[in-house]
């Protein structure tokens, strides 16, 4: 948001990357029947490079899960006044229960959050867009570029798109593999990418409309919701907790699936260990981990997206089809 009007262009660029890459990831997962994301990585990059990216993703998936568990505690505290330790514990307990159900049920649970997320974002962002506290022509006067990652709007937009792909690659691979038909795999991921991109653009526009106050808080969406009505603030806090929970599921399931068979004893044991360690580590200061994990995730996501783009172009221009 602190790139001012260029933030909207950046959101569009990020969205286009997400729309293209999510569709391609699901297609590759379907074609390879990839029960684990490392199958796709090895097919795309070969065993050596694929293994390197695999190990990096293992570290990044778990590191981000820890960050999300800590973030869940913070969301509980900011939204409901629940102590952060208890909020994080609630997230961990729910993860332990949900990650033991069948994969189709996991997808249903994750999908249940989407309608509430869409409605809440539309209401909050839409209200602020229609009732801006800062006129669009004056937005750039209230930006603080020093708070941006690289101070380059176009590069941050690209790396953010890569971050989303790096974060979702492992889960999307399995989703694609589980699809009944190729058409379902590619269209499901495409629709998800479009929904994400539209919501991102609308939310950025909403924050820009309230940028002067948004820059004074860590969670501007909660502030925007509270300014409309306190009940909406609690609704947004609930959505934030649900999104954080969904993110944890989307990262932990592929990680568990990478080393164990779903719902087996080793699976449950590994789940228990990862959650206990994740809960304990969530109390440590993770500012440095965030600054390391997110950019690295972004670069890996861009590397994967570039490989997908090359293969897509090759399949369109060559008689020999890849995957």
C-alpha positions as CSV (number, residue, x, y, z in Angstrom):
1,X,0.0,0.0,0.0
2,X,2.9,2.4,0.6
3,X,3.7,2.6,-3.1
4,X,0.5,4.7,-3.4
5,X,-1.2,4.4,-6.8
6,X,1.4,2.0,-8.0
7,X,0.2,-0.4,-5.4
8,X,-2.9,-1.1,-7.5
9,X,-0.7,-1.9,-10.6
10,X,1.4,-4.1,-8.3
11,X,-1.7,-6.0,-7.1
12,X,-2.6,-6.7,-10.7
13,X,0.9,-8.0,-11.6
14,X,0.9,-10.2,-8.5
15,X,-2.6,-11.5,-9.4
16,X,-1.6,-12.4,-13.0
17,X,1.3,-14.4,-11.7
18,X,-0.9,-16.2,-9.2
19,X,-3.6,-16.9,-11.8
20,X,-1.2,-18.4,-14.3
21,X,1.0,-20.4,-11.9
22,X,-1.8,-21.9,-9.8
23,X,-3.5,-23.3,-12.9
24,X,-0.2,-24.8,-14.2
25,X,0.8,-26.3,-10.8
26,X,-2.6,-28.1,-10.5
27,X,-2.3,-29.4,-14.1
28,X,1.2,-30.8,-13.5
29,X,0.0,-32.5,-10.3
30,X,-2.9,-34.1,-12.2
31,X,-0.8,-35.3,-15.1
32,X,1.9,-36.8,-12.8
33,X,-0.7,-38.1,-10.3
34,X,1.7,-36.6,-7.7
35,X,0.8,-37.9,-4.3
36,X,3.6,-35.7,-2.9
37,X,4.8,-32.4,-4.2
38,X,8.4,-33.7,-4.6
39,X,7.3,-35.8,-7.6
40,X,6.4,-32.6,-9.5
41,X,9.6,-30.9,-8.5
42,X,11.7,-33.8,-9.7
43,X,9.8,-33.9,-13.0
44,X,10.2,-30.2,-13.5
45,X,13.8,-29.7,-12.4
46,X,15.5,-33.1,-12.3
47,X,16.5,-35.1,-9.3
48,X,19.3,-32.9,-8.1
49,X,17.8,-29.4,-8.4
50,X,14.4,-30.9,-7.5
51,X,15.8,-32.3,-4.3
52,X,17.4,-28.9,-3.4
53,X,14.1,-27.1,-3.8
54,X,12.4,-29.9,-1.9
55,X,14.6,-29.4,1.1
56,X,14.2,-25.6,0.9
57,X,10.4,-26.0,0.8
58,X,10.5,-28.3,3.8
59,X,12.2,-25.6,5.8
60,X,10.1,-22.8,4.5
61,X,6.7,-24.7,4.9
62,X,7.5,-25.4,8.6
63,X,9.0,-22.0,9.3
64,X,5.9,-20.3,7.9
65,X,3.7,-22.6,9.8
66,X,5.4,-21.5,13.0
67,X,4.9,-17.9,12.0
68,X,1.3,-18.5,11.3
69,X,0.7,-20.2,14.6
70,X,2.2,-17.1,16.3
71,X,0.1,-14.9,14.0
72,X,-3.0,-16.8,15.0
73,X,-2.3,-16.0,18.6
74,X,-1.9,-12.4,17.8
75,X,-5.1,-12.3,15.8
76,X,-7.0,-13.8,18.7
77,X,-5.6,-11.2,21.0
78,X,-6.2,-8.2,18.7
79,X,-9.7,-9.3,17.7
80,X,-11.1,-10.9,20.9
81,X,-8.7,-10.0,23.7
82,X,-7.7,-13.7,24.1
83,X,-4.2,-14.2,25.4
84,X,-1.8,-14.9,22.6
85,X,-0.6,-18.2,24.2
86,X,-4.2,-19.4,24.4
87,X,-5.0,-18.3,20.8
88,X,-2.0,-20.1,19.4
89,X,-2.9,-23.2,21.5
90,X,-6.4,-23.2,20.0
91,X,-4.9,-23.1,16.5
92,X,-2.7,-26.0,17.3
93,X,-5.5,-28.1,18.8
94,X,-7.7,-27.5,15.8
95,X,-4.9,-28.4,13.5
96,X,-4.4,-31.7,15.3
97,X,-8.0,-32.6,14.8
98,X,-8.6,-31.4,11.3
99,X,-5.4,-32.8,9.8
100,X,-6.5,-36.3,10.8
101,X,-9.7,-36.3,8.6
102,X,-9.8,-37.4,5.0
103,X,-8.4,-35.1,2.3
104,X,-11.8,-34.4,0.8
105,X,-13.0,-33.3,4.2
106,X,-10.0,-31.1,4.6
107,X,-10.8,-29.4,1.2
108,X,-14.4,-28.9,2.3
109,X,-13.3,-27.3,5.6
110,X,-10.9,-25.0,3.7
111,X,-13.5,-24.1,1.1
112,X,-16.1,-23.1,3.8
113,X,-14.1,-20.1,4.7
114,X,-14.0,-18.6,1.2
115,X,-17.6,-17.2,1.0
116,X,-17.2,-15.5,4.4
117,X,-13.8,-14.1,3.3
118,X,-15.2,-12.7,0.1
119,X,-18.3,-11.1,1.7
120,X,-16.3,-9.5,4.5
121,X,-13.6,-8.1,2.2
122,X,-16.2,-6.7,-0.2
123,X,-18.1,-5.0,2.7
124,X,-15.0,-3.6,4.4
125,X,-13.0,-2.5,1.4
126,X,-16.1,-1.5,-0.5
127,X,-17.2,0.8,2.3
128,X,-13.8,2.5,2.5
129,X,-13.6,2.9,-1.3
130,X,-17.0,4.6,-1.4
131,X,-16.2,6.6,1.8
132,X,-12.5,7.4,1.6
133,X,-10.8,9.3,4.4
134,X,-8.0,10.2,1.9
135,X,-9.0,11.3,-1.7
136,X,-7.4,9.1,-4.3
137,X,-5.6,12.1,-5.8
138,X,-3.8,12.7,-2.4
139,X,-2.9,9.0,-1.6
140,X,0.8,9.5,-2.5
141,X,1.2,12.2,0.1
142,X,0.6,9.7,2.9
143,X,2.8,6.8,1.8
144,X,5.9,5.7,3.6
145,X,8.1,3.9,1.1
146,X,10.7,3.1,3.9
147,X,8.4,0.4,5.2
148,X,8.4,-1.5,1.9
149,X,10.6,-4.6,1.4
150,X,12.8,-3.3,-1.5
151,X,11.4,0.2,-2.3
152,X,10.7,-1.0,-5.8
153,X,7.0,-1.4,-6.4
154,X,7.3,-3.7,-9.5
155,X,9.8,-6.1,-8.0
156,X,7.9,-6.3,-4.7
157,X,4.8,-7.1,-6.8
158,X,6.6,-9.9,-8.6
159,X,8.1,-11.4,-5.5
160,X,4.8,-11.3,-3.7
161,X,3.3,-13.3,-6.5
162,X,6.2,-15.7,-6.2
163,X,5.6,-15.9,-2.4
164,X,2.0,-17.0,-3.0
165,X,3.1,-19.7,-5.4
166,X,6.0,-20.9,-3.2
167,X,3.6,-21.0,-0.3
168,X,0.8,-22.9,-2.2
169,X,2.8,-25.1,-4.6
170,X,2.9,-28.2,-2.4
171,X,-0.8,-28.1,-1.6
172,X,-1.9,-27.3,-5.1
173,X,0.1,-30.2,-6.5
174,X,-1.8,-32.6,-4.3
175,X,-5.1,-30.9,-5.0
176,X,-4.5,-31.3,-8.8
177,X,-3.5,-34.9,-8.3
178,X,-6.7,-35.6,-6.4
179,X,-8.9,-34.1,-9.1
180,X,-11.2,-36.5,-11.1
181,X,-10.5,-34.9,-14.4
182,X,-7.9,-32.7,-16.0
183,X,-10.5,-30.0,-16.6
184,X,-11.5,-29.9,-13.0
185,X,-7.8,-29.6,-11.9
186,X,-7.0,-26.6,-14.1
187,X,-10.3,-24.8,-13.7
188,X,-10.5,-25.2,-9.9
189,X,-7.0,-23.7,-9.5
190,X,-7.8,-21.0,-12.1
191,X,-11.0,-19.9,-10.3
192,X,-9.1,-19.9,-7.0
193,X,-6.4,-17.7,-8.5
194,X,-8.9,-15.3,-9.9
195,X,-10.8,-14.9,-6.6
196,X,-7.6,-14.3,-4.7
197,X,-6.4,-11.7,-7.3
198,X,-9.7,-9.8,-7.3
199,X,-9.8,-9.7,-3.5
200,X,-6.2,-8.6,-3.3
201,X,-6.9,-5.7,-5.7
202,X,-10.1,-4.6,-3.8
203,X,-8.4,-4.8,-0.4
204,X,-5.4,-2.8,-1.6
205,X,-7.8,-0.1,-3.0
206,X,-9.7,-0.1,0.4
207,X,-6.5,0.3,2.4
208,X,-5.3,3.1,0.1
209,X,-8.6,4.9,0.8
210,X,-7.7,4.9,4.5
211,X,-4.0,4.9,4.2
212,X,-3.3,7.7,6.7
213,X,-4.7,5.7,9.6
214,X,-3.8,2.3,8.1
215,X,-0.1,3.2,8.4
216,X,-0.5,3.6,12.2
217,X,-1.5,0.0,13.0
218,X,-0.2,-3.5,12.3
219,X,-3.6,-4.9,11.2
220,X,-5.3,-2.1,9.1
221,X,-8.2,-4.4,8.0
222,X,-9.3,-4.7,11.7
223,X,-9.2,-0.9,12.1
224,X,-11.2,-0.4,8.9
225,X,-13.8,-2.9,10.0
226,X,-14.1,-1.4,13.5
227,X,-14.6,2.1,12.0
228,X,-17.6,0.7,10.2
229,X,-19.2,-1.2,13.1
230,X,-17.7,-3.2,16.1
231,X,-19.6,-6.3,15.0
232,X,-17.8,-6.2,11.7
233,X,-14.5,-6.0,13.4
234,X,-15.2,-9.3,15.2
235,X,-16.3,-10.8,11.9
236,X,-13.1,-9.7,10.3
237,X,-11.1,-11.1,13.2
238,X,-12.8,-14.4,12.8
239,X,-12.0,-14.4,9.1
240,X,-8.4,-13.6,9.8
241,X,-8.1,-16.5,12.3
242,X,-9.8,-18.8,9.8
243,X,-7.4,-17.7,7.0
244,X,-4.4,-18.3,9.2
245,X,-5.7,-21.7,10.1
246,X,-6.3,-22.5,6.5
247,X,-2.8,-21.5,5.7
248,X,-1.4,-23.8,8.4
249,X,-3.4,-26.7,7.0
250,X,-2.2,-25.9,3.5
251,X,1.4,-26.0,4.6
252,X,1.4,-28.8,7.1
253,X,-0.6,-31.4,5.1
254,X,1.9,-31.5,2.2
255,X,4.8,-31.6,4.7
256,X,3.3,-34.6,6.5
257,X,2.4,-36.2,3.2
258,X,6.0,-35.8,2.1
259,X,7.3,-38.2,4.8
260,X,4.3,-40.4,5.8
261,X,1.2,-41.9,4.5
262,X,-2.0,-40.0,5.4
263,X,-3.8,-41.1,8.6
264,X,-1.1,-43.7,9.5
265,X,0.5,-43.9,12.9
266,X,3.8,-42.3,11.7
267,X,1.6,-39.5,10.2
268,X,-0.1,-38.8,13.5
269,X,3.1,-39.0,15.4
270,X,4.9,-36.6,13.1
271,X,1.8,-34.3,13.3
272,X,2.0,-34.3,17.0
273,X,5.7,-33.6,17.1
274,X,5.5,-30.8,14.6
275,X,2.6,-29.1,16.4
276,X,4.2,-29.3,19.8
277,X,7.5,-27.9,18.5
278,X,5.7,-25.3,16.4
279,X,3.7,-24.1,19.4
280,X,6.9,-23.8,21.5
281,X,8.8,-22.0,18.8
282,X,6.0,-19.6,18.2
283,X,6.9,-17.8,21.5
284,X,10.4,-16.9,20.2
285,X,10.9,-13.7,18.3
286,X,10.5,-14.5,14.7
287,X,11.1,-11.2,13.0
288,X,14.4,-12.4,11.6
289,X,12.8,-15.7,10.4
290,X,10.0,-13.7,8.7
291,X,12.5,-11.5,6.9
292,X,14.4,-14.6,5.8
293,X,11.5,-17.0,5.0
294,X,9.2,-14.8,3.0
295,X,11.8,-13.4,0.5
296,X,13.3,-16.8,0.0
297,X,9.8,-18.3,-0.5
298,X,9.2,-15.5,-3.0
299,X,12.3,-16.3,-5.0
300,X,11.6,-20.1,-5.0
301,X,8.1,-19.4,-6.1
302,X,9.4,-17.2,-9.0
303,X,11.8,-19.9,-10.0
304,X,9.0,-22.5,-10.1
305,X,6.7,-20.0,-12.0
306,X,9.5,-19.4,-14.6
307,X,9.9,-23.2,-15.1
308,X,6.1,-23.5,-15.5
309,X,6.1,-20.7,-18.0
310,X,8.9,-22.3,-20.1
311,X,7.1,-25.6,-20.1
312,X,3.8,-23.9,-21.0
313,X,5.4,-22.1,-24.0
314,X,7.2,-25.3,-25.0
315,X,3.9,-27.3,-25.0
316,X,2.2,-24.5,-27.1
317,X,5.0,-24.3,-29.7
318,X,6.4,-27.8,-29.9
319,X,4.9,-31.1,-31.0
320,X,6.6,-32.8,-28.0
321,X,4.5,-32.2,-24.9
322,X,6.1,-32.0,-21.5
323,X,4.2,-33.7,-18.7
